[in-house]
Amino acid sequence: MKTILASLLLCAIPAFAQEEAPKEILVAPATEVQEAVKTPADEAPELPRPSMLEGKKEEPQPEPKPEAVPESKPEPKPEPRPEPKVEIKPEPKAAAAPAAKSPGADEEFAFAKAAAEDADAKVSEAAVEELAVFARRHPASEQAPEAMLLLAGLRQKNGDWQVATAALLRLLYEYPETKIGLRAKSDFLTLVDKKASRRHRPILSELVKLPGTADKADRLSALWLKLAERAPDALYEPVAAEIRDFTVRFPGHKDGDKLQAALAQLHAANDKPAAALLSWRKLLALYPESPSRPRARMAVGDLYADALREPTKAIDAYQELVEKHPDAPEVQAALENSARLFDEKLRQYALAVEMHERIVKLFPKTPASLRSLKAIAKLQRDRLNAADDAVKTLMRLSSMHGGQDGVDALLQAAEYARRDLKDFTRQAEMLRKVSDDYAGAKEAPQSLYDAAYVYEGSLKDNAKAIELYKEVGSKFPSHKLAKKGADRAAKLEGSN
C-alpha cells in the first residue's frame, strides 16, 4: 500500500509543480536575473515523507495563493530597466604620421629636365608630358620658360614641328623679357623658315613683333586671334589647343567670345564643320551680350546650308538672325541666302519671292534690291507661270533704280509681253517708255522705232505707227533711224 501511494505521489509532482507556479511574474533588475528566475523544479514544494501518508486519505492540497499586496498601499509595478550598456573604450590612436611634403618647383623641374635630357630616346620622349605638366602647374616659376623651351625642343625632335612652333610662340609672348624668350624667338624663326609653306612664312614671321600691352593674357589673346584670322590653316591643331587652354587659365577674360569665334574659324577653315558649328553655338550659349552673336548665327546658317547640307536648319538660323538682330549688317545676306535655299534646294518658289520682297522693302535702291527684283521677275516668269507679274516687277525695277538697269528692265518687260502674254499693245508701250524715260540711252531711238513697227505690223494701227515713225525723226534727228522712220511714215501715208 505504501508503495502504491508513493508511486502516485511521484507521478503527480510535475502537475503539482505547475499549479504552484506563480501567476504573475515580476520583472527583476538585470543584476538579479540569476536569483529571480527559477525553473519549475526549483519551485516545487517539498514532498511529504511516506510516514506522513500512511493510514490517511489523500486530501486535495489547497492551491497556494500569491502573497497578497496590502490594498491600502498598492505597490506599483517596477518599470523594466534597460540593460546596462557596456562601455567600450576606444583603443588609443596611434600617433599620426607627419603629412607628406609636396615637392616644390625646384625638385619637380630638376626631375623633368633630367628626363628630357636622358640619353634613352624613349625616356626623353616620355618626358614631354612631365614638362607639359610642370609648365601648366608652375607658370609663374623661374623655371617655366626653360621648361617650355625644352618642351618645344622635344616636340620638334619628335616631328611635331607645328606643335613646337606654337609652343615657341606662346613662350615668346608669355616671357618676352627673358633671355629664354629671345632664344625662343630665334628658334621660332628658324623653324618657320625650314618647315612653313611659302604662303605662311611671311605671316608667321611677323608674329615675333609683340603687341604693346604689358598684360600677359592680353598678349596671348592677341596672338591666337591674329593667327586664327590670318593663317587659320597654318597651325590648326596646336592653336586650337592653346585657345582651349587659354580659356581655362584665364576664365572671364574680356576676349572670351572673340577667342570662341576664332576657334570656330579654325575648325571651319580646316574642314571641320561639325566642330565649327558647336563652337559657334557655344558662343551663343555662353556669351549673351557678345556683339559677335549676329555673326555666329550667320555662320551657323552658312554651315547648315553648305557643308552640312541641311537647308531647313540653315533657313531657321537665318530667320532667327533677322528676327533677333534686325539692324545687324548680316540681315541682308541672311535673307538672300534664305531666298536661294527656297529656290534651289527646297523648290519653294513663292517663299523665295517672299524673301526677295523683304530685301526690296528693307534695302530699297541698293544693289541688293536690284538683284532681288531681277530674281523675283525671273521666278515669276520661269517658275510660277506669272509673266504678267514679272512685267510689273520689271517696271518697278525701272522706276526704283533707273539708269541702264531701268532700260534693260523695260526692254525685258516688252519681250515678256510679246512672247508670253501675246500682248502687243503692252509691248509697244514698254518700248515707247524706254524712249520717254531714258531719251539719252543708246537704245532709245531703236526702241521708239520698234514700237512704231509693232503698231504697224502686229496691231495694224497705221495712224499710231505713222505718229511714232515721225517721232523718231523729230526726237532723234541725228540718228540713222530718223530718215528711215520718216521714209516709213511717208510710205504708210501714201498707202492710205
C-alpha positions in Angstrom: 0.0 0.0 0.0 2.8 2.3 0.9 4.5 1.5 -2.4 1.3 2.4 -4.4 0.9 5.7 -2.6 4.5 6.7 -3.2 4.2 5.9 -6.9 1.0 8.0 -7.1 2.7 11.0 -5.4 5.7 10.8 -7.7 3.5 10.9 -10.8 1.7 14.0 -9.5 4.8 16.0 -8.9 5.0 17.7 -12.4 1.4 18.8 -12.4 1.6 19.9 -8.8 4.7 21.9 -9.6 3.0 23.6 -12.5 0.0 24.5 -10.4 2.3 26.0 -7.8 4.0 28.3 -10.4 3.2 31.9 -9.6 0.6 33.5 -11.9 2.3 36.9 -12.0 6.0 37.3 -12.9 7.6 40.4 -11.6 10.4 41.9 -13.6 13.5 41.8 -11.5 16.5 44.0 -12.0 19.0 42.8 -14.5 21.6 42.2 -11.8 19.3 39.8 -10.0 18.2 37.8 -13.0 20.0 34.7 -11.8 18.2 34.8 -8.4 14.8 35.7 -9.7 14.4 33.2 -12.5 13.8 29.7 -11.2 12.9 26.5 -13.0 9.6 24.7 -12.2 11.7 22.1 -10.5 13.1 24.7 -8.1 9.7 25.9 -7.1 8.1 22.5 -6.5 7.0 22.0 -2.7 8.8 19.6 -0.5 7.4 16.1 -0.9 5.8 14.5 2.2 7.6 11.7 3.8 6.0 8.3 3.4 5.3 8.1 7.2 3.0 11.0 7.0 0.9 9.4 4.4 0.3 6.1 6.0 -3.2 5.4 7.2 -4.5 8.8 5.9 -6.7 9.6 3.0 -5.2 11.8 0.4 -6.9 15.2 0.6 -6.6 17.8 -2.1 -4.0 20.3 -1.2 -5.2 23.9 -1.4 -3.6 25.9 -4.2 -1.1 28.3 -2.7 -2.1 31.9 -3.3 0.4 34.6 -4.2 1.3 36.8 -1.3 -1.4 39.5 -1.1 -0.4 43.1 -1.5 -1.9 45.4 1.0 -4.7 47.4 -0.6 -4.0 50.5 1.4 -0.6 50.9 -0.1 -0.6 49.3 -3.6 2.9 48.8 -4.7 3.5 50.0 -8.4 4.9 47.6 -10.8 8.5 48.2 -11.3 9.3 49.7 -14.8 11.6 47.5 -16.9 15.0 48.8 -16.7 17.2 48.9 -19.8 20.1 46.6 -19.8 23.2 48.3 -18.7 25.3 49.5 -21.6 28.7 48.1 -21.8 31.1 50.9 -22.3 33.6 50.1 -25.0 36.6 52.3 -24.6 38.2 53.2 -27.9 41.7 51.9 -28.5 44.2 54.6 -28.2 45.0 56.0 -31.7 48.5 55.6 -33.0 50.5 58.7 -33.3 49.6 60.5 -36.7 52.2 60.2 -39.3 53.6 63.6 -40.4 51.9 64.9 -43.7 54.0 64.2 -46.7 55.6 67.3 -48.1 54.7 68.0 -51.7 57.6 68.5 -53.9 58.4 72.1 -54.9 59.0 73.6 -58.3 62.8 73.1 -58.0 62.6 69.4 -57.4 59.9 68.8 -60.0 61.8 70.8 -62.7 65.1 69.0 -61.9 63.4 65.7 -62.4 61.6 66.7 -65.6 64.8 68.3 -67.1 66.8 65.2 -66.3 64.2 63.1 -68.0 64.2 65.3 -71.1 68.0 65.2 -71.4 68.1 61.4 -70.8 70.2 59.6 -73.4 67.5 57.0 -73.8 65.2 58.3 -76.6 62.2 56.6 -75.1 62.7 58.3 -71.7 63.2 61.7 -73.2 60.1 61.2 -75.3 58.1 60.3 -72.2 59.4 63.5 -70.6 57.2 65.6 -72.8 54.2 65.1 -70.5 56.3 65.8 -67.4 57.4 69.1 -68.9 53.9 70.0 -70.0 52.5 69.3 -66.5 55.2 71.4 -64.9 54.6 74.3 -67.2 50.9 74.1 -66.5 51.4 73.8 -62.8 54.1 76.4 -62.2 53.6 79.1 -64.9 55.0 81.8 -62.6 58.1 79.9 -61.6 61.5 81.0 -62.8 62.0 77.6 -64.4 58.8 77.8 -66.5 60.5 79.4 -69.6 63.2 76.8 -69.7 60.7 74.1 -69.3 58.7 75.4 -72.2 61.8 75.7 -74.3 62.8 72.1 -73.5 59.2 71.0 -74.3 59.3 72.8 -77.7 62.6 71.1 -78.5 61.2 67.7 -77.7 58.2 68.3 -79.8 60.4 69.3 -82.8 62.6 66.3 -82.2 59.5 64.0 -82.3 58.4 65.5 -85.6 55.6 67.8 -84.3 57.0 71.0 -85.8 53.6 72.7 -85.8 53.2 72.0 -82.0 56.8 73.1 -81.4 56.1 76.3 -83.4 53.0 77.1 -81.3 54.9 76.4 -78.1 57.7 78.7 -79.0 55.2 81.5 -79.9 53.5 81.0 -76.5 56.9 81.1 -74.7 57.8 84.3 -76.6 54.5 86.0 -75.7 54.4 84.8 -72.1 58.0 85.6 -71.2 59.2 88.3 -73.7 61.7 90.0 -71.4 63.8 86.9 -70.5 66.8 85.5 -72.3 64.8 82.3 -72.9 62.3 84.5 -74.7 65.0 85.7 -77.1 66.1 82.2 -77.7 62.5 81.2 -78.4 62.2 84.0 -81.0 65.4 82.7 -82.8 64.2 79.1 -82.7 60.8 80.1 -84.0 62.1 82.0 -87.0 64.5 79.1 -87.8 61.7 76.6 -87.6 59.3 78.7 -89.7 61.9 79.2 -92.4 62.5 75.4 -92.6 59.0 74.0 -92.2 56.3 76.5 -93.0 54.9 76.9 -96.5 55.9 79.8 -98.7 52.5 81.3 -98.2 52.6 81.1 -94.4 56.2 82.2 -93.9 55.7 86.0 -94.0 52.5 85.8 -91.9 54.2 83.7 -89.2 57.4 85.7 -89.2 55.5 88.9 -88.4 54.2 87.4 -85.2 57.6 87.9 -83.4 56.5 91.6 -83.2 54.7 91.6 -79.9 51.8 94.0 -79.1 52.5 96.9 -76.8 50.3 95.7 -73.9 52.0 94.6 -70.7 49.3 92.1 -69.7 50.3 88.5 -70.4 46.7 87.4 -71.0 46.1 90.2 -73.4 49.3 89.4 -75.4 48.3 85.7 -75.7 44.8 86.6 -76.7 46.0 88.9 -79.4 48.4 86.2 -80.7 45.8 83.5 -81.1 43.2 85.9 -82.6 45.7 87.0 -85.2 46.7 83.5 -86.1 43.1 82.3 -86.5 42.3 85.3 -88.7 45.3 85.5 -90.9 46.6 81.9 -91.1 43.9 79.5 -89.8 45.3 76.5 -91.6 49.0 77.1 -90.7 49.0 75.7 -87.1 45.4 74.5 -86.8 45.5 71.8 -84.0 48.1 73.3 -81.7 46.5 76.8 -81.9 43.0 75.3 -81.2 44.5 73.5 -78.2 46.2 76.8 -77.0 42.8 78.6 -77.2 41.1 76.0 -75.1 44.0 76.1 -72.6 43.7 79.9 -72.5 40.0 79.8 -71.5 40.9 77.5 -68.6 43.9 79.6 -67.4 42.1 83.0 -67.8 38.4 82.4 -67.3 36.2 85.5 -67.8 38.8 87.3 -70.0 37.3 90.1 -72.0 38.2 88.4 -75.3 36.5 85.1 -74.4 33.8 85.5 -77.0 36.3 86.6 -79.7 38.5 83.5 -78.9 35.5 81.3 -79.2 34.7 82.8 -82.6 38.4 82.3 -83.6 38.2 78.6 -82.6 35.1 78.2 -84.8 37.0 79.9 -87.7 39.9 77.5 -87.2 37.6 74.5 -87.4 35.7 75.8 -90.5 38.9 76.6 -92.3 40.2 73.1 -91.7 37.1 71.3 -93.0 35.7 70.5 -89.5 32.1 71.8 -90.0 30.6 70.0 -87.0 33.3 71.3 -84.7 32.8 74.8 -86.1 29.1 74.6 -85.6 29.5 73.6 -81.9 31.9 76.4 -81.3 29.5 79.0 -82.7 26.7 77.5 -80.7 28.8 77.6 -77.6 29.4 81.3 -78.2 25.7 81.9 -78.4 25.1 79.9 -75.2 27.9 81.4 -73.1 28.1 85.0 -74.2 24.6 86.5 -74.3 26.0 90.1 -74.6 28.6 89.4 -77.2 28.5 91.7 -80.3 29.5 88.6 -82.3 26.1 86.9 -81.9 24.7 88.0 -85.3 27.9 86.8 -86.9 27.6 83.5 -85.0 24.0 82.9 -86.2 25.0 83.8 -89.8 27.9 81.3 -89.6 25.6 78.6 -88.2 23.2 79.1 -91.1 26.1 79.0 -93.6 27.4 75.7 -92.2 24.0 74.1 -92.3 23.4 75.5 -95.9 26.7 74.3 -97.4 29.0 71.9 -95.6 26.2 70.1 -93.6 23.6 70.3 -96.3 20.6 70.9 -94.1 18.7 73.8 -95.8 15.8 73.9 -93.5 18.0 74.3 -90.4 20.0 76.9 -92.3 16.9 78.9 -93.1 15.9 78.7 -89.4 19.2 80.1 -88.4 19.0 82.9 -90.9 15.5 83.8 -89.9 16.5 83.8 -86.2 19.2 86.3 -87.1 16.7 88.6 -88.9 14.3 88.4 -86.0 16.7 88.9 -83.2 19.2 91.3 -84.8 17.2 93.3 -87.3 19.8 96.1 -87.5 22.8 93.8 -88.0 24.7 94.1 -91.3 24.3 90.3 -91.8 20.5 90.6 -92.2 20.7 91.3 -96.0 22.9 88.2 -96.6 20.7 86.1 -94.4 17.6 87.0 -96.5 19.4 86.4 -99.7 20.7 83.0 -98.6 17.2 82.1 -97.5 15.8 83.0 -100.9 18.5 81.0 -102.6 17.7 77.9 -100.5 14.0 78.2 -101.0 14.6 78.4 -104.8 17.5 76.0 -105.4 17.2 73.4 -102.6 13.6 73.3 -101.5 11.9 74.4 -104.7 9.5 76.6 -102.8 9.5 79.4 -105.3 6.7 81.5 -103.7 8.7 81.6 -100.4 11.8 82.6 -102.4 9.9 85.5 -103.8 8.8 86.5 -100.3 12.4 86.6 -99.1 13.3 88.8 -102.1 10.4 91.1 -101.4 11.6 91.6 -97.8 15.0 92.6 -99.2 13.4 95.2 -101.6 11.5 96.6 -98.7 14.4 96.7 -96.2 17.1 97.8 -98.6 15.5 99.9 -101.4 17.6 101.5 -104.1 20.6 99.3 -103.2 22.4 96.6 -105.2 20.6 94.0 -103.0 17.1 95.3 -104.0 18.2 95.4 -107.7 19.3 91.8 -107.5 16.1 90.8 -105.7 13.8 92.5 -108.2 15.6 90.7 -111.1 15.3 87.4 -109.2 11.6 88.0 -108.5 10.8 88.7 -112.2 12.7 85.5 -113.2 11.0 83.4 -110.6 7.5 84.7 -111.6 8.0 84.0 -115.2 10.1 80.8 -115.2 8.8 79.1 -112.0 5.4 80.5 -111.1 4.0 80.9 -114.6 3.1 84.5 -113.8 4.5 86.6 -116.7 2.1 89.4 -116.1 3.5 89.8 -112.5 7.0 89.6 -114.0 6.3 92.5 -116.3 5.0 94.6 -113.3 8.1 93.7 -111.3 10.4 94.8 -114.1 8.5 98.1 -114.3 9.1 98.5 -110.5 12.8 97.8 -111.1 13.0 100.5 -113.8 11.2 103.1 -111.6 13.3 102.3 -108.5 16.8 102.0 -110.0 16.7 103.8 -113.4 19.9 104.1 -115.5 20.9 101.2 -117.7 19.3 98.7 -115.3 16.0 100.6 -115.9 16.4 100.5 -119.7 17.2 96.8 -119.6 14.2 96.1 -117.4 11.8 97.8 -119.8 13.2 96.0 -122.8 12.8 92.7 -121.0 9.3 93.5 -119.9 8.5 94.3 -123.6 9.9 90.9 -124.5 7.8 89.1 -121.9 4.7 90.9 -123.1 5.3 89.8 -126.7 6.4 86.3 -126.2 4.5 85.1 -123.1 1.4 87.3 -123.0 1.0 88.0 -126.7 0.1 91.5 -125.6 1.4 93.6 -128.4 -0.1 96.8 -127.1 1.8 96.4 -123.9 4.9 95.5 -125.8 4.7 98.8 -127.8 4.1 100.7 -124.6 7.2 99.3 -122.9 9.3 100.2 -126.0 8.0 103.7 -126.2 8.6 104.1 -122.4 12.3 103.5 -123.0 12.5 106.5 -125.3 10.3 108.6 -123.0 12.1 107.8 -119.7 15.6 107.3 -121.0 15.9 109.5 -124.0 19.7 109.7 -123.6 20.1 106.0 -123.6 21.7 104.5 -126.8 18.7 102.1 -127.0 16.1 104.9 -127.1 15.9 105.6 -130.9 15.7 101.9 -131.7 13.1 101.3 -129.1 10.9 104.0 -130.4 11.2 102.8 -134.0 10.4 99.2 -132.8 7.3 100.5 -131.1 6.1 102.1 -134.3 6.8 98.8 -136.1 4.6 96.9 -133.6 1.7 99.2 -134.2 2.2 98.8 -138.0 2.7 95.0 -138.1 1.1 93.4 -135.1 -1.6 95.9 -134.1 -2.4 97.1 -137.7 -2.7 100.6 -136.3 -1.1 102.7 -139.1 -2.1 106.0 -137.7 -0.2 105.2 -134.5 2.7 103.8 -136.4 3.0 106.9 -138.6 3.0 109.0 -135.5 5.8 107.1 -133.9 7.9 106.9 -137.1 7.8 110.6 -137.4 8.6 111.0 -133.7 11.9 109.1 -134.3 13.0 111.8 -136.7 11.9 114.7 -134.5 13.3 113.3 -131.3 16.5 111.8 -132.6 17.2 113.9 -135.8 20.9 112.9 -136.0 20.3 109.2 -135.6 20.4 107.0 -138.6 16.9 105.8 -137.8 15.5 109.4 -138.2 15.4 109.2 -142.1 14.3 105.6 -142.0 11.4 106.5 -139.8 10.4 109.4 -141.9 10.5 107.3 -145.1 8.4 104.6 -143.4 5.8 107.1 -142.3 5.6 108.6 -145.8 5.1 105.1 -147.3 2.3 104.4 -144.9 0.6 107.7 -145.6 0.8 107.1 -149.3 -0.8 103.7 -149.0 -3.7 105.2 -147.1 
